[in-house]
Structures are given as C-alpha cells and as structure tokens.
Amino acid sequence: MEIRIVCRGDYKCRTLASWIREVLDILSSEFSEDVEIREEHSDELIEPEVYVESELVLVGLPGEEGYLIEVLKHAVESLRKTR
C-alpha cells in the first residue's frame, strides 16, 4: 500500500510526513500489509494532500495524530472493500 503526501515542503508538510512515519507501524500491523510513504513537493498547493493509493483522503493538517490515524484507517478499509 502506498501513502503519498503532496505538499509545499513547509511546516505543515514536514509535520504531516512525520506523523505518518510515526503511525506507519500501526497501519502495517493492523492491515498486515507493507506501507510505503512517498513525498512529492508542489509549490502550487496551499494545503498538503494525502493519498492512499490514488485516492485523495485528506487535505490540510489535522489537529492531532489520532485524527490522521482514523482517516488513514478508514481509507484503507474502504479501498479493501473495492478490491
């Protein structure tokens, strides 16, 4: 599974990427699947975007890591239902 972060490379981008790296083990173990993180920089975006596979699942920096985990878990579960 691939999680892709597209952002400007600013504070929000670095924070979001750091949070995702911190929860990577949780997601990998919960879904029994390897998770790869890819970062792309775009000066055209104001808010960071997070994609699971090719699906946009989050725009902006959530207020806390817990919300981020829930968004990612929900996205993975939804993708698994469509496979």
MIKOL-322793 format. One record per residue: y, z negated, x of N, C-alpha, C, CB in turn. Coordinates in steps of 0.1 Angstrom, whole numbers, padded with zeros to 4 digits, always signed. Glycine has a CB too. Example, Ala and Ser with C-alpha at 12.3 -4.5 7.8 and 13.67 -1.06 7.14 Angstrom:
<rs>
-0057-0078+0132-0045-0078+0123-0033-0078+0132-0045-0090+0113;-0022-0071+0128-0011-0071+0137+0000-0079+0129-0006-0057+0141;
</rs>
This chain:
<rs>
-0012+0000+0008+0000+0000+0000+0012+0000+0009+0000-0012-0010;+0022+0008+0005+0035+0008+0013+0046+0003+0005+0037+0023+0017;+0054-0006+0011+0067-0011+0006+0077-0005+0014+0067-0027+0006;+0087+0002+0008+0097+0009+0015+0111+0003+0011+0097+0024+0012;+0119+0000+0021+0132-0006+0019+0142+0005+0024+0134-0019+0027;+0151+0009+0015+0161+0019+0019+0175+0012+0017+0160+0032+0009;+0182+0011+0028+0195+0004+0028+0204+0008+0039+0192-0011+0028;+0216+0001+0039+0226+0005+0049+0224-0001+0063+0239+0000+0044;+0215-0011+0064+0214-0018+0077+0223-0030+0078+0216-0008+0089;+0229-0034+0067+0238-0046+0067+0231-0059+0065+0249-0043+0057;+0238-0069+0062+0232-0083+0060+0222-0082+0049+0244-0092+0056;+0225-0076+0037+0216-0076+0026+0203-0069+0030+0222-0068+0014;+0204-0058+0038+0192-0051+0042+0184-0059+0051+0197-0038+0049;+0190-0066+0061+0182-0074+0071+0176-0086+0064+0191-0079+0082;+0183-0092+0054+0177-0103+0047+0166-0099+0038+0188-0110+0038;+0167-0088+0031+0156-0083+0023+0144-0080+0031+0161-0071+0015;+0146-0073+0042+0135-0069+0050+0128-0081+0056+0139-0060+0062;+0136-0091+0060+0130-0104+0065+0122-0111+0054+0141-0113+0070;+0127-0112+0042+0119-0118+0031+0106-0111+0028+0128-0119+0018;+0107-0098+0028+0095-0090+0026+0084-0093+0037+0098-0075+0024;+0089-0093+0049+0079-0096+0060+0073-0110+0059+0087-0095+0074;+0081-0119+0054+0076-0133+0052+0066-0134+0041+0088-0142+0049;+0066-0126+0031+0057-0126+0020+0046-0116+0021+0064-0125+0007;+0046-0109+0032+0036-0098+0034+0021-0104+0033+0038-0092+0048;+0019-0115+0040+0005-0121+0040+0001-0125+0026+0004-0133+0049;+0010-0130+0018+0007-0134+0004+0003-0122-0004+0020-0141-0002;+0010-0111-0003+0007-0099-0010-0006-0093-0006+0018-0089-0009;-0008-0092+0007-0021-0087+0013-0033-0095+0008-0020-0087+0028;-0032-0108+0009-0043-0116+0005-0046-0116-0010-0042-0130+0010;-0035-0116-0018-0036-0116-0033-0042-0103-0038-0023-0118-0039;-0039-0092-0032-0044-0079-0037-0055-0073-0028-0032-0070-0038;-0059-0080-0018-0070-0076-0009-0067-0061-0004-0083-0076-0016;-0055-0059+0000-0051-0046+0005-0041-0047+0016-0045-0038-0007;-0042-0039+0026-0032-0039+0036-0019-0034+0031-0036-0030+0048;-0008-0041+0035+0005-0037+0031+0013-0033+0043+0012-0049+0024;+0020-0022+0042+0028-0016+0053+0042-0016+0048+0023-0002+0057;+0051-0021+0057+0066-0021+0054+0072-0010+0062+0072-0035+0057;+0080-0002+0055+0088+0009+0061+0103+0007+0058+0083+0023+0057;+0111+0008+0068+0126+0007+0065+0132+0020+0068+0132-0004+0074;+0141+0024+0059+0149+0036+0061+0164+0032+0059+0145+0047+0050;+0172+0038+0067+0186+0035+0066+0194+0047+0059+0192+0032+0080;+0203+0043+0050+0211+0053+0043+0225+0047+0041+0205+0057+0030;+0235+0053+0047+0249+0049+0046+0254+0052+0032+0257+0055+0056;+0247+0060+0024+0252+0064+0011+0249+0053+0000+0245+0076+0006;+0240+0044+0003+0237+0033-0007+0246+0021-0005+0222+0029-0005;+0250+0015-0017+0258+0003-0016+0248-0009-0017+0267+0003-0028;+0238-0008-0025+0228-0019-0026+0215-0014-0021+0227-0023-0041;+0207-0023-0015+0194-0019-0010+0185-0016-0021+0188-0030-0001;+0175-0007-0018+0165-0004-0028+0151-0006-0022+0166+0011-0032;+0142-0011-0031+0128-0014-0027+0119-0006-0035+0125-0029-0028;+0110+0001-0028+0100+0010-0035+0086+0004-0031+0101+0024-0030;+0077+0004-0041+0063+0002-0039+0056+0015-0041+0057-0010-0048;+0050+0020-0031+0045+0034-0030+0058+0042-0033+0034+0037-0041;+0058+0050-0043+0070+0059-0046+0078+0054-0057+0066+0073-0048;+0075+0042-0063+0082+0037-0075+0093+0027-0071+0072+0029-0084;+0105+0030-0076+0117+0021-0073+0114+0008-0082+0130+0028-0077;+0114-0003-0075+0111-0016-0082+0122-0026-0081+0098-0022-0076;+0132-0024-0072+0143-0034-0071+0155-0027-0065+0138-0046-0063;+0166-0030-0071+0179-0026-0065+0187-0039-0063+0187-0016-0074;+0192-0041-0051+0200-0052-0047+0192-0063-0041+0207-0058-0060;+0199-0074-0037+0192-0085-0030+0191-0096-0040+0201-0090-0018;+0178-0100-0043+0176-0111-0053+0182-0124-0048+0161-0112-0057;+0184-0133-0057+0190-0146-0054+0181-0155-0045+0194-0153-0066;+0167-0152-0046+0158-0160-0039+0145-0153-0036+0155-0173-0046;+0137-0157-0026+0125-0151-0023+0115-0151-0034+0119-0157-0010;+0114-0162-0042+0105-0163-0053+0106-0151-0063+0107-0176-0060;+0118-0147-0066+0120-0136-0075+0115-0123-0069+0135-0135-0078;+0117-0122-0056+0113-0110-0049+0097-0109-0049+0117-0110-0034;+0091-0120-0047+0076-0120-0048+0071-0116-0061+0070-0134-0044;+0077-0121-0072+0073-0118-0086+0076-0103-0089+0081-0126-0096;+0087-0097-0084+0090-0083-0086+0079-0075-0079+0104-0080-0081;+0076-0078-0067+0066-0070-0059+0052-0072-0065+0066-0075-0045;+0048-0084-0069+0035-0086-0076+0034-0078-0089+0033-0101-0078;+0044-0078-0097+0044-0071-0109+0043-0056-0107+0057-0074-0117;+0050-0051-0097+0050-0037-0093+0036-0032-0089+0060-0033-0082;+0030-0041-0080+0016-0037-0076+0006-0037-0087+0012-0047-0064;+0007-0047-0096-0002-0048-0107+0000-0036-0116+0000-0061-0115;+0012-0032-0119+0015-0020-0127+0009-0008-0121+0030-0019-0129;+0011-0006-0108+0006+0006-0101-0010+0006-0101+0010+0006-0087;-0016-0005-0100-0031-0006-0101-0036-0002-0114-0035-0020-0097;-0029-0005-0125-0033-0001-0138-0033+0014-0140-0024-0008-0149;-0024+0021-0133-0022+0035-0135-0031+0043-0125-0008+0040-0132;-0038+0037-0116-0047+0044-0107-0060+0047-0113-0049+0035-0094;
</rs>
